[in-house]
Structures are given as C-alpha cells and as structure tokens.
Amino acid sequence: MDYFIADALEELLRKERVCRNGRAPLDFRQKTILLVDNGIHTGSTVHAAIRALRELGPARVILAIPVAAPESRALIESLADELVCLAWPEPFGHVGMFYRDFTRPDEEQIRTMIRESEE
C-alpha cells in the first residue's frame, strides 16, 4: 500500500509540473472560483476538489457541470456556493454515456492547450 501511495503522489506531482509549466501557483484568496467538471456520478472527486479549494480561501466557489447523477445532488449542492447543472438524468449510468467522444486529452494535448491559453 505504501508503494501505491508513493507512486500515485509521484504521478500527481509530475502532472502538476506539466500543467504549471514553471508558473507559480495562483492566489485564490478572496476570488470567485469557477470549477468545471465534465460530469458527476458519486460526487467524491468534486468533494475533494472543493475541499482543497476551500483551504486556499476563495470568496466563492461556483460549480458548473453538464450532467450529474440525481443521487449526488444533495451532496454537491451542499459543497458549492452556487451550482449550475444542465441535466440530472435518470437512470444515470456513467458520465461517458452523455458524450459522443469521452476521450481524455493526453499530456501533449494538455501542453498545447496551456500554451495556447497563454498567447
């Protein structure tokens, strides 16, 4: 288990370096944060994300999602200061069912998007 945790943390740090590309962390204190997710099934990932954001002292956290499982609604409504969700379909299944293409971008695509956002 220790090896698994150490490996996961190492991978997380590596991905952070890719995404930051040498930039310093942003200062979220007293800012309104718009957190966007591609969809929510259980709410556990967004719960962890918002909990981590709250540690950084934002004024507000707005959560925007295209689709979420109705079972997660009470949890995610309790987490964000404001929630925008386009659909709460039943039955839900899984997030990927609501996309034509649910392919995750690879690291080179992420680097390209970050570079383009800086231009």
C-alpha positions, 0 to 999 in steps of 0.5 A: 500500500505504501508503494501505491501511495508513493507512486500515485503522489509521484504521478500527481506531482509530475502532472502538476509540473506539466500543467504549471509549466514553471508558473507559480501557483495562483492566489485564490484568496478572496476570488470567485472560483469557477470549477468545471467538471465534465460530469458527476456520478458519486460526487467524491472527486468534486468533494475533494476538489472543493475541499482543497479549494476551500483551504486556499480561501476563495470568496466563492466557489461556483460549480458548473457541470453538464450532467450529474447523477440525481443521487449526488445532488444533495451532496454537491449542492451542499459543497458549492456556493452556487451550482449550475447543472444542465441535466440530472438524468435518470437512470444515470449510468456513467458520465461517458454515456452523455458524450459522443467522444469521452476521450481524455486529452493526453499530456501533449494535448494538455501542453498545447492547450496551456500554451495556447491559453497563454498567447 
